[in-house]
C-alpha cells in the first residue's frame, strides 16, 4: 500500500491515471524558458516528462486521509464515462479507480468527507457515477467540501467566462450539481476547520476558489496544494504559472506564500498531479525554493 503516517494521520495515495497529457512544456507552462526543461531533463524524465515525445507526464490521483476516525478524500480525479468534448484526453475514461480505492481499504460508503480543492475537470470527476441515465453521488454518506467561490464561478447559470473557455464543459452539470442537489455539499469560504489535524484555506489564483489543505499533527506538517503546482519545476521557478491559471498574479502570490510556509515549517508539499514520489520537502534558495527531499511514496512509472 502506498501509504505514510504524518502524526496521527494516515495518508494513502490512490491512482487513477499516469501518463502523457498531450501538452509540451512550452504549451503547459508558457512562461518557462525552454532551457529550464532541457537542463532538467535528466531528473524530470520519466516521472514528469517523456523525453522521446517532449510531452508532459502527469498523475491523476486521490489522497486518502484517515484522521480522527474519519475517511477523507482529497480530490476525485476525472471519473469514468464523462463526456468532455474539449478535453479529449479525459473523455469517456474507463479506469480501475474504484478498485484501486478498494485495495486501499475504502468502499464508497466508507467515505465521510470529500474535499474538492477546486472544481476543475480533473478534480471532481469521481464525485459522481452514472446510475442508469443519471449522475449520482459516488460517496453516498460523504459531505463534499467545495469552495463557494469556485462553485459560483463554474456554475454556467452565472455566465462567467473562464480562461479555459469550454474546456470545463459539462463538469458542473455531471460532477458538481448532482451532489449539490442531493444535499451533500458544504460550500465554504475563507477557511474551514475539518478537525484538530486538518484545515482548509482559500488560496486563489489558479481558480477563484482554489484552496489548500494544511495538515498539522504532532511534529509533522504537510500541505495539499491541488494545482498550485503541476510540476516540480515550479518549486525552482515559483513565478511561473501553468496555462490554466485564471489569475496569474494571484497564482504567483499564492505559490510563494504557501511554499514559504512549507519551507519555514518543514512541511511536505503534496500537489495533485506529481508522478514519481508525489510530494517533496522544500527549502528556501535565495528568492526561490529548492527540493530538499522527496516523499517516501513509491514512484509509479506504468503507463495507462
C-alpha positions as CSV (number, residue, x, y, z in Angstrom):
1,X,0.0,0.0,0.0
2,X,1.3,3.4,-1.0
3,X,1.0,5.0,2.5
4,X,2.7,7.1,5.0
5,X,2.0,8.3,8.5
6,X,2.0,12.0,9.4
7,X,1.5,12.4,13.1
8,X,-1.9,10.8,13.8
9,X,-3.0,11.0,10.2
10,X,-2.6,8.2,7.6
11,X,-2.1,9.4,4.0
12,X,-2.6,6.9,1.2
13,X,-2.1,7.5,-2.5
14,X,-4.7,6.1,-4.8
15,X,-4.1,6.3,-8.6
16,X,-6.5,6.9,-11.4
17,X,-4.1,7.6,-14.3
18,X,-0.4,8.3,-15.0
19,X,0.9,9.3,-18.4
20,X,1.0,11.9,-21.1
21,X,-1.4,14.8,-21.1
22,X,-0.9,15.8,-24.7
23,X,0.9,19.1,-24.0
24,X,4.5,20.1,-24.4
25,X,6.2,22.0,-21.6
26,X,6.1,25.1,-23.8
27,X,2.3,24.9,-24.1
28,X,1.6,23.8,-20.5
29,X,4.0,26.3,-18.9
30,X,4.3,29.1,-21.5
31,X,6.3,31.3,-19.1
32,X,9.0,28.7,-18.5
33,X,12.2,29.2,-20.6
34,X,12.8,26.1,-22.7
35,X,16.3,25.7,-21.3
36,X,14.8,25.1,-17.8
37,X,13.3,21.9,-19.1
38,X,16.2,21.0,-21.3
39,X,18.7,21.4,-18.4
40,X,16.4,19.4,-16.1
41,X,15.6,16.6,-18.5
42,X,17.8,14.1,-16.6
43,X,15.7,14.3,-13.4
44,X,12.4,15.2,-15.0
45,X,12.3,12.0,-17.0
46,X,10.3,9.8,-16.9
47,X,8.1,10.9,-14.0
48,X,7.3,14.4,-15.2
49,X,8.4,14.4,-18.9
50,X,8.6,12.0,-21.7
51,X,11.9,12.7,-23.3
52,X,11.1,11.0,-26.6
53,X,7.9,12.9,-27.3
54,X,8.6,16.0,-25.2
55,X,5.1,15.6,-23.7
56,X,4.4,16.4,-20.0
57,X,3.6,13.4,-17.9
58,X,1.0,13.8,-15.2
59,X,-0.6,11.8,-12.4
60,X,-4.3,11.8,-11.6
61,X,-4.6,10.6,-8.0
62,X,-6.7,10.9,-4.9
63,X,-5.2,11.3,-1.4
64,X,-7.0,9.3,1.2
65,X,-6.6,10.7,4.7
66,X,-7.7,8.8,7.8
67,X,-8.0,11.4,10.6
68,X,-9.8,11.3,14.0
69,X,-11.8,8.2,12.9
70,X,-13.0,9.6,9.6
71,X,-12.0,8.8,6.0
72,X,-11.4,11.8,3.8
73,X,-10.7,12.0,0.1
74,X,-8.7,14.9,-1.3
75,X,-9.8,15.5,-5.0
76,X,-11.6,12.8,-7.1
77,X,-9.9,12.9,-10.4
78,X,-11.5,12.6,-13.8
79,X,-14.1,9.8,-13.4
80,X,-15.4,7.2,-15.8
81,X,-17.7,7.8,-18.8
82,X,-17.7,11.6,-18.7
83,X,-18.3,13.5,-21.9
84,X,-15.5,16.0,-22.3
85,X,-15.7,17.4,-25.8
86,X,-13.0,20.0,-25.4
87,X,-10.6,17.8,-23.3
88,X,-10.4,14.5,-25.3
89,X,-7.6,13.1,-23.1
90,X,-10.2,12.9,-20.2
91,X,-13.3,12.0,-22.3
92,X,-15.0,8.7,-21.7
93,X,-12.3,7.2,-19.5
94,X,-12.7,3.7,-18.1
95,X,-10.2,3.3,-15.3
96,X,-9.9,1.0,-12.2
97,X,-10.1,3.8,-9.8
98,X,-12.8,2.4,-7.5
99,X,-10.9,-1.0,-7.5
100,X,-7.8,0.9,-6.5
101,X,-9.7,2.7,-3.8
102,X,-11.0,-0.7,-2.6
103,X,-7.4,-2.0,-2.5
104,X,-6.6,0.9,-0.1
105,X,-9.4,-0.4,2.1
106,X,-12.0,2.2,1.2
107,X,-15.5,1.4,-0.1
108,X,-17.6,4.3,-1.4
109,X,-19.9,4.1,1.6
110,X,-17.0,4.4,4.0
111,X,-16.1,7.9,2.9
112,X,-17.0,10.7,5.4
113,X,-15.7,13.8,3.6
114,X,-14.7,14.6,0.0
115,X,-12.6,17.7,-0.5
116,X,-12.5,19.3,-3.9
117,X,-9.6,21.7,-3.8
118,X,-11.1,23.4,-6.8
119,X,-13.7,22.5,-9.4
120,X,-11.6,21.8,-12.5
121,X,-12.4,18.8,-14.7
122,X,-9.7,16.5,-13.2
123,X,-10.5,17.2,-9.5
124,X,-14.3,16.4,-9.3
125,X,-14.9,13.5,-11.7
126,X,-15.4,10.7,-9.3
127,X,-17.8,12.9,-7.3
128,X,-20.5,11.1,-9.3
129,X,-21.1,8.0,-11.3
130,X,-23.7,7.1,-13.9
131,X,-26.6,5.2,-12.5
132,X,-28.8,4.3,-15.4
133,X,-29.2,7.7,-17.1
134,X,-28.5,9.8,-14.0
135,X,-25.3,11.1,-12.4
136,X,-25.5,10.4,-8.7
137,X,-23.0,10.9,-5.8
138,X,-20.4,8.1,-5.7
139,X,-19.9,8.5,-2.0
140,X,-23.4,8.4,-0.5
141,X,-22.5,9.1,3.1
142,X,-20.0,11.9,2.5
143,X,-20.1,15.6,2.9
144,X,-18.5,17.2,-0.1
145,X,-16.5,20.3,0.8
146,X,-16.4,22.7,-2.2
147,X,-15.1,26.3,-2.2
148,X,-18.1,28.6,-2.6
149,X,-16.2,30.9,-4.9
150,X,-15.4,28.1,-7.4
151,X,-19.0,26.8,-7.1
152,X,-20.3,30.2,-8.2
153,X,-17.6,30.8,-10.8
154,X,-18.1,27.4,-12.6
155,X,-21.9,27.4,-12.4
156,X,-22.9,28.1,-16.0
157,X,-26.0,29.9,-14.9
158,X,-23.8,32.7,-13.6
159,X,-22.3,33.4,-17.1
160,X,-18.6,33.7,-16.2
161,X,-16.1,33.5,-19.0
162,X,-13.2,31.3,-17.7
163,X,-9.7,31.2,-19.2
164,X,-10.4,27.6,-20.1
165,X,-13.2,28.6,-22.4
166,X,-15.3,25.5,-22.9
167,X,-12.6,23.2,-21.5
168,X,-14.6,22.6,-18.4
169,X,-17.8,22.0,-20.3
170,X,-20.3,19.5,-18.7
171,X,-18.2,19.3,-15.5
172,X,-20.5,21.4,-13.3
173,X,-23.6,19.6,-14.6
174,X,-22.4,16.0,-14.2
175,X,-20.0,16.2,-11.3
176,X,-21.0,19.1,-9.1
177,X,-24.7,19.9,-9.5
178,X,-25.9,16.3,-8.7
179,X,-24.1,16.3,-5.4
180,X,-25.5,19.7,-4.5
181,X,-29.0,18.6,-5.5
182,X,-28.6,15.6,-3.2
183,X,-27.9,17.9,-0.3
184,X,-24.4,16.6,0.3
185,X,-22.3,19.8,-0.3
186,X,-20.9,22.2,2.2
187,X,-19.9,25.4,0.4
188,X,-17.2,27.1,2.5
189,X,-15.4,30.5,2.3
190,X,-12.1,31.8,3.5
191,X,-11.2,29.0,5.9
192,X,-12.8,25.8,7.2
193,X,-11.6,23.6,10.1
194,X,-12.2,19.9,9.5
195,X,-10.8,18.5,12.7
196,X,-7.8,19.0,15.0
197,X,-5.4,17.9,12.3
198,X,-6.8,19.4,9.1
199,X,-7.8,22.9,7.9
200,X,-8.8,24.2,4.5
201,X,-7.8,27.7,3.4
202,X,-8.6,29.8,0.4
203,X,-5.6,30.0,-2.0
204,X,-6.9,31.8,-5.1
205,X,-5.1,32.3,-8.3
206,X,-5.3,29.0,-10.2
207,X,-9.1,29.4,-9.9
208,X,-11.1,32.0,-7.9
209,X,-11.9,29.3,-5.2
210,X,-8.7,27.3,-5.3
211,X,-7.7,26.1,-1.8
212,X,-5.0,24.3,0.1
213,X,-5.4,21.7,2.9
214,X,-3.0,22.0,5.8
215,X,-2.2,19.0,7.9
216,X,-0.7,19.6,11.4
217,X,-0.3,16.6,13.6
218,X,2.3,16.2,16.3
219,X,5.5,17.4,14.9
220,X,4.5,16.6,11.3
221,X,3.3,19.2,8.7
222,X,2.0,18.8,5.2
223,X,0.1,20.9,2.8
224,X,-2.0,19.5,-0.1
225,X,-1.8,22.2,-2.7
226,X,-4.1,21.0,-5.5
227,X,-3.0,22.7,-8.8
228,X,-0.9,25.4,-7.2
229,X,1.9,23.2,-8.7
230,X,1.7,21.0,-11.7
231,X,5.4,20.2,-11.9
232,X,8.4,20.3,-9.5
233,X,10.0,22.9,-11.8
234,X,7.6,25.4,-10.3
235,X,9.3,24.9,-7.0
236,X,12.5,26.1,-8.6
237,X,10.7,28.8,-10.6
238,X,7.8,29.8,-8.4
239,X,6.7,32.8,-10.5
240,X,5.9,30.5,-13.5
241,X,2.3,29.6,-14.0
242,X,0.5,26.9,-15.9
243,X,-1.6,27.9,-18.9
244,X,-4.7,27.2,-16.8
245,X,-4.3,29.9,-14.1
246,X,-7.3,32.2,-14.1
247,X,-5.4,35.0,-12.2
248,X,-1.7,34.8,-13.0
249,X,-0.6,37.4,-10.4
250,X,-2.7,35.8,-7.7
251,X,-1.4,32.3,-8.6
252,X,2.2,33.6,-8.2
253,X,1.5,35.2,-4.9
254,X,-0.2,32.1,-3.5
255,X,2.6,29.8,-4.7
256,X,5.2,31.9,-3.0
257,X,3.2,32.2,0.2
258,X,2.5,28.5,0.5
259,X,6.0,27.4,-0.5
260,X,7.4,29.9,2.0
261,X,5.3,28.4,4.8
262,X,6.3,24.9,3.8
263,X,10.0,25.7,3.8
264,X,9.8,27.5,7.2
265,X,7.8,24.7,8.8
266,X,9.5,21.7,7.3
267,X,6.2,20.7,5.7
268,X,5.7,18.2,2.9
269,X,4.2,19.8,-0.2
270,X,1.7,17.5,-1.8
271,X,0.4,18.6,-5.2
272,X,-2.5,16.9,-7.0
273,X,-0.6,15.7,-10.1
274,X,3.0,14.9,-9.4
275,X,4.1,11.5,-10.6
276,X,7.3,10.0,-9.2
277,X,7.4,10.2,-5.4
278,X,4.3,12.5,-5.5
279,X,5.4,15.1,-3.0
280,X,8.5,16.9,-1.7
281,X,10.0,18.9,1.2
282,X,11.3,22.3,0.1
283,X,13.8,24.8,1.3
284,X,14.4,28.4,0.6
285,X,17.0,29.1,-2.1
286,X,17.6,32.8,-2.4
287,X,14.4,34.3,-3.9
288,X,13.2,30.9,-5.0
289,X,13.0,27.4,-3.5
290,X,14.7,24.1,-3.9
291,X,13.7,20.5,-3.4
292,X,15.2,19.2,-0.1
293,X,13.9,15.7,-0.4
294,X,11.2,13.5,-1.9
295,X,8.3,11.8,-0.1
296,X,8.7,8.1,0.6
297,X,5.8,7.2,-1.7
298,X,6.8,4.6,-4.3
299,X,7.2,6.0,-7.9
300,X,4.7,5.0,-10.4
301,X,6.0,4.6,-14.0
302,X,3.5,2.3,-15.6
303,X,1.5,3.9,-18.4
304,X,-2.3,4.0,-18.7
